[in-house]
Amino acid sequence: MSLIVRGLTATDDATILKCLATLKRTHAGTGFIHEAFEKDDAAKFTRDWFAWANGLFGEFILHLAATKPKLLQAPLDGIRV
């Protein structure tokens, strides 16, 4: 969730893209956002389903769609934190 808040409050595109790339890389095959995950193994995460984290991610995406829509089309492969 902290990655989402970081992305929501960041002003520079590079930070936002890093947050998006990390979130994409760490859903552990579930397609859901997790409250927290182990940094070295995203398959170890808290809660299989946590609506608050998923809802906050939705807000992040809607915010980007309204303020920086081109970032939603940017390739995220190869971006590392």
Backbone as a printed PyTorch tensor [residue, N CA C, xyz], in Angstrom:
tensor([[[  0.8230,  -1.1870,   0.0000],
         [  0.0000,   0.0000,   0.0000],
         [  0.8690,   1.2530,   0.0000]],

        [[  2.0100,   1.1710,   0.6270],
         [  2.8870,   2.3410,   0.6610],
         [  3.3710,   2.7150,  -0.7360]],

        [[  3.5310,   1.7260,  -1.6090],
         [  3.9300,   2.0180,  -2.9850],
         [  2.8420,   2.8010,  -3.7160]],

        [[  1.6070,   2.4970,  -3.4310],
         [  0.4990,   3.2140,  -4.0600],
         [  0.4710,   4.6580,  -3.5800]],

        [[  0.5960,   4.8570,  -2.2860],
         [  0.6030,   6.2120,  -1.7330],
         [  1.7960,   6.9930,  -2.2750]],

        [[  2.9420,   6.3340,  -2.3640],
         [  4.1200,   6.9840,  -2.9530],
         [  3.8380,   7.4170,  -4.3820]],

        [[  3.2070,   6.5570,  -5.1620],
         [  2.8610,   6.8990,  -6.5320],
         [  1.8350,   8.0220,  -6.6210]],

        [[  0.8660,   8.0080,  -5.7220],
         [ -0.1600,   9.0480,  -5.7060],
         [  0.4060,  10.4210,  -5.3540]],

        [[  1.4190,  10.4570,  -4.5170],
         [  1.9500,  11.7350,  -4.0440],
         [  3.1940,  12.1910,  -4.7990]],

        [[  3.7500,  11.3360,  -5.6230],
         [  4.9530,  11.7040,  -6.3800],
         [  4.6170,  12.7400,  -7.4490]],

        [[  5.5870,  13.5660,  -7.7360],
         [  5.3990,  14.5700,  -8.7740],
         [  6.2160,  14.2560, -10.0290]],

        [[  7.2020,  13.3920,  -9.9020],
         [  8.0310,  13.0850, -11.0680],
         [  7.6210,  11.7480, -11.6790]],

        [[  7.6320,  11.7050, -12.9850],
         [  7.1830,  10.5260, -13.7250],
         [  8.0020,   9.2790, -13.4160]],

        [[  9.3060,   9.4370, -13.2200],
         [ 10.1690,   8.2780, -12.9630],
         [  9.7480,   7.5500, -11.6930]],

        [[  9.4370,   8.2790, -10.6480],
         [  9.0070,   7.6600,  -9.3900],
         [  7.6730,   6.9490,  -9.5770]],

        [[  6.7590,   7.5810, -10.2830],
         [  5.4500,   6.9790, -10.5210],
         [  5.6030,   5.6820, -11.3130]],

        [[  6.4310,   5.7090, -12.3410],
         [  6.6470,   4.5040, -13.1400],
         [  7.3050,   3.3940, -12.3290]],

        [[  8.2110,   3.7420, -11.4430],
         [  8.8320,   2.7320, -10.5790],
         [  7.7960,   2.0940,  -9.6720]],

        [[  6.9010,   2.8890,  -9.1420],
         [  5.8360,   2.3460,  -8.2870],
         [  4.9330,   1.4060,  -9.0880]],

        [[  4.5320,   1.8350, -10.2810],
         [  3.6910,   0.9860, -11.1280],
         [  4.3920,  -0.3190, -11.4800]],

        [[  5.6670,  -0.2290, -11.8350],
         [  6.4230,  -1.4300, -12.2080],
         [  6.5290,  -2.4010, -11.0380]],

        [[  6.7810,  -1.8780,  -9.8580],
         [  6.8920,  -2.7350,  -8.6800],
         [  5.5540,  -3.3850,  -8.3590]],

        [[  4.4870,  -2.6200,  -8.4340],
         [  3.1570,  -3.1770,  -8.1690],
         [  2.8140,  -4.2600,  -9.1800]],

        [[  3.1610,  -4.0420, -10.4320],
         [  2.9050,  -5.0470, -11.4670],
         [  3.6960,  -6.3240, -11.1990]],

        [[  4.9050,  -6.1710, -10.7370],
         [  5.8180,  -7.2960, -10.5270],
         [  5.5220,  -8.0810,  -9.2450]],

        [[  4.7510,  -7.5320,  -8.3370],
         [  4.6200,  -8.1490,  -7.0120],
         [  3.2170,  -8.6460,  -6.6650]],

        [[  2.3740,  -8.8570,  -7.6420],
         [  1.0370,  -9.3660,  -7.3060],
         [  1.0460, -10.8820,  -7.1010]],

        [[  2.1890, -11.5140,  -7.3270],
         [  2.3840, -12.9510,  -7.0530],
         [  1.4100, -13.8350,  -7.8190]],

        [[  1.0630, -13.4000,  -9.0250],
         [  0.1850, -14.2140,  -9.8490],
         [ -1.2850, -14.1500,  -9.4710]],

        [[ -1.6250, -13.3420,  -8.4970],
         [ -3.0140, -13.2670,  -8.0390],
         [ -3.8180, -12.2180,  -8.7830]],

        [[ -3.1510, -11.2250,  -9.3450],
         [ -3.8530, -10.1180,  -9.9850],
         [ -4.3760,  -9.1060,  -8.9860]],

        [[ -4.0770,  -9.3030,  -7.7040],
         [ -4.5320,  -8.3900,  -6.6670],
         [ -3.3400,  -7.6760,  -6.0260]],

        [[ -3.6310,  -6.5390,  -5.4390],
         [ -2.6270,  -5.7890,  -4.6960],
         [ -2.6460,  -6.3130,  -3.2680]],

        [[ -1.4700,  -6.4870,  -2.7020],
         [ -1.3910,  -6.9960,  -1.3330],
         [ -1.0330,  -5.8780,  -0.3670]],

        [[ -1.5010,  -6.0390,   0.8410],
         [ -1.2270,  -5.0780,   1.8950],
         [  0.2850,  -4.9060,   2.0540]],

        [[  0.9900,  -6.0140,   2.0470],
         [  2.4510,  -6.0050,   2.1730],
         [  2.9850,  -7.3060,   1.5910]],

        [[  4.2600,  -7.2920,   1.2130],
         [  4.8990,  -8.4920,   0.6770],
         [  6.3680,  -8.4710,   1.0630]],

        [[  6.9570,  -9.6490,   1.0560],
         [  8.3900,  -9.7500,   1.3540],
         [  9.1670,  -9.2270,   0.1530]],

        [[ 10.1170,  -8.3550,   0.4070],
         [ 10.8250,  -7.6910,  -0.6930],
         [ 11.6010,  -8.6480,  -1.5870]],

        [[ 12.0520,  -9.7660,  -1.0580],
         [ 12.8310, -10.7220,  -1.8430],
         [ 11.9950, -11.8640,  -2.4220]],

        [[ 10.7250, -11.9310,  -2.0300],
         [  9.8490, -12.9950,  -2.5270],
         [  8.4010, -12.5180,  -2.4380]],

        [[  7.9190, -11.9450,  -3.5370],
         [  6.5630, -11.3810,  -3.5470],
         [  5.4830, -12.4300,  -3.3460]],

        [[  5.8270, -13.7200,  -3.4750],
         [  4.8540, -14.7820,  -3.2220],
         [  4.5370, -14.9110,  -1.7310]],

        [[  5.3370, -14.2720,  -0.9110],
         [  5.0780, -14.2380,   0.5330],
         [  4.4650, -12.8820,   0.8480]],

        [[  3.1600, -12.8780,   0.9770],
         [  2.4390, -11.6240,   1.1790],
         [  1.3910, -11.7740,   2.2720]],

        [[  0.9120, -10.6390,   2.7390],
         [ -0.1640, -10.6400,   3.7290],
         [ -1.5010, -10.6250,   3.0090]],

        [[ -2.4620, -11.3090,   3.5320],
         [ -3.8490, -11.3410,   3.0710],
         [ -3.9990, -11.6650,   1.5840]],

        [[ -4.7160, -12.7260,   1.3090],
         [ -5.0200, -13.0730,  -0.0820],
         [ -5.8800, -12.0030,  -0.7440]],

        [[ -6.7580, -11.4190,   0.0170],
         [ -7.6690, -10.4050,  -0.4970],
         [ -7.7610,  -9.2920,   0.5270]],

        [[ -7.5210,  -8.0820,   0.0820],
         [ -7.6010,  -6.9260,   0.9670],
         [ -8.1860,  -5.7840,   0.1530]],

        [[ -9.4790,  -5.5610,   0.3080],
         [-10.1930,  -4.6000,  -0.5310],
         [ -9.6150,  -3.1960,  -0.4450]],

        [[ -9.1290,  -2.8000,   0.7040],
         [ -8.5830,  -1.4540,   0.8510],
         [ -7.4050,  -1.2550,  -0.1000]],

        [[ -6.5040,  -2.2170,  -0.1580],
         [ -5.3430,  -2.1000,  -1.0460],
         [ -5.7770,  -2.0720,  -2.5130]],

        [[ -6.7130,  -2.9190,  -2.8830],
         [ -7.1990,  -2.9350,  -4.2610],
         [ -7.9350,  -1.6480,  -4.6140]],

        [[ -8.7280,  -1.1460,  -3.6830],
         [ -9.4340,   0.1160,  -3.9020],
         [ -8.4820,   1.2900,  -4.0320]],

        [[ -7.4620,   1.3050,  -3.2000],
         [ -6.4630,   2.3720,  -3.2630],
         [ -5.7170,   2.3210,  -4.5930]],

        [[ -5.4270,   1.1220,  -5.0710],
         [ -4.7950,   0.9780,  -6.3750],
         [ -5.7040,   1.5290,  -7.4710]],

        [[ -6.9820,   1.2500,  -7.3720],
         [ -7.9400,   1.8020,  -8.3260],
         [ -7.9230,   3.3210,  -8.3320]],

        [[ -7.8360,   3.9130,  -7.1460],
         [ -7.7400,   5.3740,  -7.0500],
         [ -6.4660,   5.8800,  -7.7270]],

        [[ -5.3740,   5.1570,  -7.5390],
         [ -4.1020,   5.5140,  -8.1650],
         [ -4.2470,   5.5190,  -9.6880]],

        [[ -4.8450,   4.4830, -10.2330],
         [ -5.0130,   4.3850, -11.6780],
         [ -5.9430,   5.4900, -12.1940]],

        [[ -7.0260,   5.7440, -11.5090],
         [ -7.9330,   6.8180, -11.9190],
         [ -7.2510,   8.1810, -11.8390]],

        [[ -6.4530,   8.3710, -10.8020],
         [ -5.6920,   9.6190, -10.6610],
         [ -4.7470,   9.8030, -11.8510]],

        [[ -4.0390,   8.7370, -12.2130],
         [ -3.1270,   8.8230, -13.3540],
         [ -3.8850,   9.0440, -14.6550]],

        [[ -5.0180,   8.4100, -14.8070],
         [ -5.8170,   8.5930, -16.0180],
         [ -6.2380,  10.0540, -16.1810]],

        [[ -6.4800,  10.7170, -15.0590],
         [ -6.9070,  12.1160, -15.1020],
         [ -5.7410,  13.0910, -15.2110]],

        [[ -4.5880,  12.7230, -14.6360],
         [ -3.4910,  13.6870, -14.5580],
         [ -2.2960,  13.3760, -15.4540]],

        [[ -2.0190,  12.1070, -15.6860],
         [ -0.8570,  11.7010, -16.4810],
         [ -1.1800,  10.4440, -17.2810]],

        [[ -2.1500,  10.5310, -18.1760],
         [ -2.6080,   9.3230, -18.8780],
         [ -1.5130,   8.6200, -19.6890]],

        [[ -0.5320,   9.3420, -20.1660],
         [  0.5340,   8.7070, -20.9600],
         [  1.3410,   7.7110, -20.1430]],

        [[  1.4120,   7.9140, -18.8240],
         [  2.1580,   6.9760, -17.9780],
         [  1.4950,   5.5990, -17.9450]],

        [[  0.2030,   5.5550, -18.1450],
         [ -0.5000,   4.2710, -18.1420],
         [ -0.2140,   3.4580, -19.4010]],

        [[  0.3530,   4.0980, -20.3990],
         [  0.7090,   3.4110, -21.6340],
         [  2.2010,   3.0990, -21.7160]],

        [[  2.9590,   3.5580, -20.7380],
         [  4.4130,   3.3650, -20.7550],
         [  4.7670,   1.9110, -20.4940]],

        [[  5.7760,   1.3920, -21.1910],
         [  6.2290,   0.0200, -20.8980],
         [  6.8820,  -0.0190, -19.5210]],

        [[  6.5200,  -1.0080, -18.7300],
         [  7.0520,  -1.1070, -17.3700],
         [  8.1480,  -2.1550, -17.2380]],

        [[  8.3180,  -2.9630, -18.2550],
         [  9.3630,  -3.9950, -18.2110],
         [ 10.7270,  -3.3350, -18.1480]],

        [[ 11.5670,  -3.8410, -17.2920],
         [ 12.9260,  -3.3370, -17.1780],
         [ 13.0800,  -2.1820, -16.1930]],

        [[ 11.9890,  -1.6320, -15.6900],
         [ 12.0860,  -0.5690, -14.7010],
         [ 12.3130,  -1.2040, -13.3400]],

        [[ 13.3420,  -0.7840, -12.6660],
         [ 13.6800,  -1.3000, -11.3390],
         [ 13.7240,  -0.1770, -10.3260]],

        [[ 13.3790,  -0.5080,  -9.1140],
         [ 13.4310,   0.4640,  -8.0170],
         [ 14.8440,   0.5430,  -7.4920]]])
